[in-house]
């Protein structure tokens, strides 16, 4: 049962090795999700702000700083900018402005590139557009308390509606909530909705928030169209290597109850090639395979399905997705000072 001890870094190494043979999806969303919606969001945002500025030329940095000032105002401070969904919106803004000053094309609408995981069919669940629209809007209104409350309530309600609509259109085969990538995106949408709810609890009273949740939530006991929710996946005490391993053991054996994996190749032939290449590979790859190899009697479909499922589980079992820091997150009240941390002159 070596797979019970498979570290996440070994699973990621094997997946990278395997993708040279079979280009199955990378299930990792933008690290901004886990960095900016975590308890350490303020520090993570400071680090990202510094890294983006350091990557620009002097002229690009001046244009970047001018763009930020246009969005947030000459004072350069963003209310609650260091926490949660506001921090995420600023991280997206930094990336967007940096791309623009480098002369790169950036879409003004639709899914924010790289934030969610793009399916092989090019589809996204409905909430991806809603979340992207909200994140683009937020930096412009962050210092307007009334507008922030109104828009947060409106978008939280819409995300809940989108989630229900996605479950309905799944029946018409427009989306497959058992698909590996759609499943990740749906879980990320639920995670974002919880983070937006947390933000609302910072700026509104709990009664207002409960009214929104109760008005559109699914009936008690309803599940995500057969998919496990984050609470079903994570334990009360959070997720560590041991609990991820147990989840792998519980859910890897065929039949695959929750998720369909489209590996974008002939998985049987690619698995044979993968195993042959591992046997002649470097010591790092062979050690990773030794740590992670499955029980041959319980192999789900093919060896590559097994590797794909390992890295998929590491994404959806990310500890940040566990709803265990709610009260601590609500208590966060950190603003973000763009001007103080600017590497270029803020005001003319």
C-alpha positions as CSV (number, residue, x, y, z in Angstrom):
1,X,0.0,0.0,0.0
2,X,2.8,2.4,-0.9
3,X,0.3,5.0,-2.2
4,X,-0.8,5.8,1.4
5,X,2.5,7.4,2.0
6,X,2.8,9.2,-1.3
7,X,3.9,12.8,-0.6
8,X,2.3,15.5,-2.7
9,X,5.7,16.5,-4.2
10,X,6.2,13.0,-5.4
11,X,2.8,12.8,-7.0
12,X,3.4,16.2,-8.7
13,X,6.8,14.9,-10.0
14,X,5.3,11.8,-11.4
15,X,2.5,13.8,-13.0
16,X,5.0,16.1,-14.7
17,X,6.9,13.1,-15.9
18,X,3.8,11.5,-17.2
19,X,2.6,14.5,-19.1
20,X,5.5,14.2,-21.4
21,X,3.8,11.0,-22.6
22,X,0.1,11.9,-22.1
23,X,-0.9,15.5,-21.9
24,X,-3.5,15.1,-19.2
25,X,-4.7,18.3,-17.5
26,X,-3.0,20.3,-14.9
27,X,-5.6,20.6,-12.1
28,X,-3.9,23.4,-10.2
29,X,-5.7,26.8,-10.3
30,X,-3.9,30.0,-9.9
31,X,-2.0,30.1,-6.6
32,X,-3.8,33.3,-5.9
33,X,-6.8,31.3,-4.8
34,X,-5.0,29.7,-1.9
35,X,-2.6,32.5,-1.1
36,X,-5.1,35.4,-1.1
37,X,-8.0,33.6,0.5
38,X,-5.9,32.3,3.4
39,X,-5.2,33.6,6.9
40,X,-1.8,34.9,5.5
41,X,-3.4,36.9,2.7
42,X,-1.9,40.2,3.6
43,X,1.7,39.0,3.6
44,X,1.1,37.0,0.5
45,X,-0.3,40.1,-1.3
46,X,2.7,42.2,-0.2
47,X,5.0,39.6,-1.6
48,X,3.1,39.4,-4.9
49,X,3.0,43.1,-5.2
50,X,6.8,43.3,-4.7
51,X,7.4,40.5,-7.2
52,X,5.3,42.0,-9.9
53,X,6.9,45.4,-9.6
54,X,10.4,43.9,-9.6
55,X,9.6,42.1,-12.8
56,X,9.0,45.3,-14.7
57,X,11.4,47.7,-16.4
58,X,11.6,51.3,-15.2
59,X,9.2,52.6,-17.8
60,X,6.8,49.7,-17.3
61,X,6.8,50.2,-13.6
62,X,5.9,53.9,-14.0
63,X,3.0,53.0,-16.2
64,X,2.0,50.2,-13.8
65,X,2.0,52.6,-10.8
66,X,0.1,55.2,-12.8
67,X,-2.5,52.6,-13.6
68,X,-2.9,51.6,-10.0
69,X,-3.3,55.2,-9.0
70,X,-6.1,55.6,-11.6
71,X,-8.0,52.7,-10.2
72,X,-7.6,53.2,-6.4
73,X,-7.1,56.9,-6.1
74,X,-4.2,59.2,-5.2
75,X,-4.2,58.1,-1.5
76,X,-3.2,54.6,-2.5
77,X,-5.0,52.8,0.3
78,X,-7.5,50.0,-0.2
79,X,-10.0,49.3,2.5
80,X,-9.7,45.7,3.7
81,X,-7.3,45.3,0.8
82,X,-5.1,42.9,2.7
83,X,-7.7,40.2,3.3
84,X,-9.8,37.7,1.4
85,X,-11.6,38.5,-1.8
86,X,-10.3,42.1,-1.8
87,X,-6.7,40.8,-1.7
88,X,-7.5,38.4,-4.5
89,X,-9.0,41.2,-6.6
90,X,-5.8,43.3,-6.1
91,X,-3.6,40.3,-7.0
92,X,-5.6,39.9,-10.2
93,X,-5.3,43.7,-10.8
94,X,-1.5,43.6,-10.4
95,X,-1.3,40.8,-12.9
96,X,-3.6,42.5,-15.4
97,X,-1.8,45.9,-15.3
98,X,1.6,44.2,-15.5
99,X,0.5,42.3,-18.6
100,X,-0.9,45.5,-20.2
101,X,2.3,47.6,-19.6
102,X,4.3,44.7,-21.2
103,X,2.1,45.1,-24.2
104,X,0.3,41.8,-23.8
105,X,-3.3,41.4,-24.7
106,X,-5.7,41.1,-21.7
107,X,-9.4,40.3,-22.0
108,X,-11.7,42.8,-20.4
109,X,-14.5,40.3,-19.8
110,X,-15.1,36.6,-19.5
111,X,-13.0,34.2,-17.3
112,X,-9.8,35.8,-15.9
113,X,-7.0,33.9,-17.7
114,X,-5.3,31.3,-15.4
115,X,-7.5,31.9,-12.4
116,X,-9.7,28.8,-12.8
117,X,-8.8,25.6,-14.6
118,X,-9.7,25.5,-18.3
119,X,-11.4,22.4,-19.4
120,X,-10.2,20.5,-22.5
121,X,-13.6,21.4,-24.1
122,X,-12.9,25.1,-23.4
123,X,-15.9,25.3,-21.1
124,X,-16.3,26.8,-17.6
125,X,-19.1,26.5,-15.1
126,X,-21.4,29.5,-15.0
127,X,-20.0,31.0,-11.8
128,X,-16.5,31.5,-13.3
129,X,-17.8,34.5,-15.3
130,X,-19.6,35.9,-12.3
131,X,-16.5,35.6,-10.0
132,X,-14.3,37.1,-12.8
133,X,-16.7,40.1,-13.2
134,X,-16.7,40.7,-9.5
135,X,-12.9,40.6,-9.1
136,X,-12.5,43.1,-12.0
137,X,-15.0,45.5,-10.4
138,X,-13.9,45.4,-6.8
139,X,-10.7,47.5,-6.8
140,X,-12.7,50.4,-8.3
141,X,-15.3,50.3,-5.4
142,X,-13.3,49.0,-2.5
143,X,-13.2,52.4,-0.7
144,X,-16.9,52.9,-1.1
145,X,-18.5,51.0,1.8
146,X,-22.1,51.3,0.6
147,X,-21.3,50.1,-2.9
148,X,-19.1,47.3,-1.6
149,X,-21.9,46.0,0.5
150,X,-24.4,46.2,-2.3
151,X,-22.2,44.5,-4.8
152,X,-21.0,41.8,-2.5
153,X,-24.6,40.9,-1.7
154,X,-25.6,40.9,-5.3
155,X,-22.7,38.8,-6.5
156,X,-23.0,36.3,-3.6
157,X,-26.6,35.7,-4.5
158,X,-25.6,35.3,-8.2
159,X,-22.9,32.8,-7.5
160,X,-25.4,30.7,-5.5
161,X,-27.8,30.9,-8.4
162,X,-25.1,30.0,-10.9
163,X,-24.2,26.9,-8.9
164,X,-27.8,25.7,-9.0
165,X,-28.1,26.5,-12.7
166,X,-24.9,24.5,-13.4
167,X,-26.4,21.5,-11.7
168,X,-29.5,21.9,-13.9
169,X,-27.7,22.3,-17.2
170,X,-25.5,19.4,-16.3
171,X,-28.5,17.2,-17.1
172,X,-28.5,18.6,-20.7
173,X,-24.8,17.6,-21.1
174,X,-23.6,21.2,-21.3
175,X,-21.4,20.7,-18.2
176,X,-20.3,17.5,-16.5
177,X,-20.0,18.1,-12.7
178,X,-18.4,14.6,-12.5
179,X,-15.7,15.8,-14.9
180,X,-12.3,16.2,-13.3
181,X,-11.8,19.8,-14.3
182,X,-15.4,21.0,-13.9
183,X,-15.3,19.3,-10.5
184,X,-12.3,21.4,-9.4
185,X,-13.8,24.6,-10.8
186,X,-17.1,24.0,-9.0
187,X,-15.3,23.4,-5.7
188,X,-13.3,26.6,-6.3
189,X,-16.5,28.4,-6.8
190,X,-17.9,27.1,-3.6
191,X,-14.7,28.2,-1.9
192,X,-14.9,31.7,-3.3
193,X,-18.6,31.9,-2.3
194,X,-17.6,31.1,1.3
195,X,-14.8,33.7,1.1
196,X,-17.2,36.3,-0.2
197,X,-19.7,35.4,2.5
198,X,-16.8,36.0,5.0
199,X,-16.1,39.3,3.5
200,X,-19.8,40.3,3.8
201,X,-19.7,39.4,7.5
202,X,-16.9,41.9,7.9
203,X,-19.0,44.8,6.4
204,X,-22.6,43.8,7.0
205,X,-24.6,42.2,9.8
206,X,-25.1,38.4,9.9
207,X,-28.9,38.7,9.4
208,X,-28.4,40.3,5.9
209,X,-25.9,37.5,5.0
210,X,-28.2,34.7,6.3
211,X,-31.1,36.1,4.2
212,X,-29.1,35.8,1.0
213,X,-27.9,32.3,1.8
214,X,-31.4,31.1,2.9
215,X,-33.0,32.6,-0.2
216,X,-31.1,30.6,-2.7
217,X,-29.4,27.7,-0.9
218,X,-30.1,24.1,-1.8
219,X,-32.4,22.0,0.4
220,X,-30.9,20.6,3.5
221,X,-28.9,17.5,2.8
222,X,-28.6,18.2,-0.9
223,X,-25.3,17.3,-2.5
224,X,-23.4,18.7,-5.5
225,X,-24.9,16.4,-8.1
226,X,-23.1,13.4,-6.7
227,X,-19.8,15.2,-6.2
228,X,-18.3,15.3,-2.7
229,X,-18.4,18.8,-1.1
230,X,-15.3,20.2,0.5
231,X,-16.7,19.3,3.9
232,X,-17.1,15.7,2.8
233,X,-13.5,15.7,1.6
234,X,-11.9,17.4,4.5
235,X,-11.9,16.5,8.2
236,X,-12.7,18.6,11.1
237,X,-9.1,19.0,12.1
238,X,-7.9,20.2,8.6
239,X,-6.0,18.2,6.0
240,X,-2.5,16.9,6.3
241,X,-0.5,14.3,4.3
242,X,-2.1,11.5,6.4
243,X,-5.7,12.6,5.7
244,X,-5.0,13.2,2.0
245,X,-3.6,9.7,1.8
246,X,-6.7,8.2,3.5
247,X,-8.8,10.1,1.0
248,X,-6.8,8.6,-1.8
249,X,-7.1,5.1,-0.4
250,X,-10.9,5.5,0.0
251,X,-11.6,6.9,-3.4
252,X,-9.0,5.6,-5.8
253,X,-10.2,2.0,-6.3
254,X,-12.6,1.4,-9.2
255,X,-15.3,2.0,-9.9
256,X,-14.6,5.7,-9.8
257,X,-17.6,6.9,-8.0
258,X,-17.2,10.7,-8.2
259,X,-15.1,11.8,-11.0
260,X,-14.5,11.0,-14.7
261,X,-10.9,11.6,-15.9
262,X,-10.3,12.6,-19.5
263,X,-6.6,12.1,-20.0
264,X,-6.5,13.2,-23.6
265,X,-4.6,10.2,-24.8
266,X,-4.7,6.4,-25.1
267,X,-4.3,5.8,-21.4
268,X,-3.5,2.1,-21.6
269,X,-0.7,2.5,-24.2
270,X,0.6,5.6,-22.4
271,X,0.6,3.8,-19.1
272,X,2.8,1.0,-20.5
273,X,5.2,3.6,-21.9
274,X,5.2,5.5,-18.7
275,X,6.1,2.4,-16.7
276,X,8.9,1.6,-19.1
277,X,10.3,5.1,-18.9
278,X,10.2,5.1,-15.1
279,X,12.3,2.0,-15.0
280,X,15.1,3.7,-16.9
281,X,14.7,7.1,-15.4
282,X,16.7,9.0,-12.8
283,X,16.8,8.2,-9.2
284,X,14.4,11.0,-8.2
285,X,11.6,9.7,-10.5
286,X,12.2,6.1,-9.4
287,X,12.0,7.1,-5.7
288,X,8.8,9.0,-6.4
289,X,7.2,6.0,-8.1
290,X,8.3,3.7,-5.3
291,X,6.6,6.0,-2.8
292,X,3.4,6.3,-4.8
293,X,2.9,3.1,-6.8
294,X,-0.6,1.6,-6.4
295,X,-1.6,-1.9,-5.4
296,X,-1.9,-3.6,-8.8
297,X,-5.1,-5.4,-7.7
298,X,-6.8,-2.1,-7.0
299,X,-5.6,0.0,-9.9
300,X,-8.4,2.3,-11.2
301,X,-8.5,1.8,-15.0
302,X,-4.9,2.5,-15.8
303,X,-1.7,3.6,-14.1
304,X,-2.0,7.1,-15.6
305,X,-5.6,7.4,-14.3
306,X,-4.0,6.6,-10.9
307,X,-1.4,9.3,-11.2
308,X,-3.9,11.9,-12.5
309,X,-6.2,11.1,-9.5
310,X,-3.4,11.6,-7.0
311,X,-2.6,15.1,-8.1
312,X,-6.3,15.9,-8.5
313,X,-6.9,14.8,-4.9
314,X,-4.0,17.0,-3.8
315,X,-5.8,20.0,-5.3
316,X,-9.2,19.4,-3.9
317,X,-7.8,18.4,-0.5
318,X,-5.8,21.6,-0.1
319,X,-6.2,22.6,3.5
320,X,-7.3,26.1,2.6
321,X,-10.4,24.7,1.1
322,X,-11.5,23.4,4.5
323,X,-13.9,25.8,6.2
324,X,-12.1,25.8,9.5
325,X,-10.8,29.3,9.8
326,X,-14.1,31.2,9.4
327,X,-14.1,33.1,12.6
328,X,-10.4,34.0,12.4
329,X,-10.9,35.2,8.9
330,X,-13.9,37.3,9.7
331,X,-11.9,39.1,12.4
332,X,-9.2,40.2,9.9
333,X,-9.5,43.9,9.1
334,X,-6.2,44.8,7.3
335,X,-6.2,47.5,4.7
336,X,-3.5,47.6,2.0
337,X,-1.3,50.6,1.3
338,X,-0.2,50.5,-2.4
339,X,1.5,53.8,-2.1
340,X,3.7,52.9,0.8
341,X,4.8,49.7,-0.9
342,X,5.3,51.2,-4.4
343,X,8.7,50.9,-6.0
344,X,8.0,53.9,-8.3
345,X,7.0,57.4,-7.4
346,X,3.2,57.3,-6.6
347,X,2.2,60.9,-7.2
348,X,3.4,63.3,-10.0
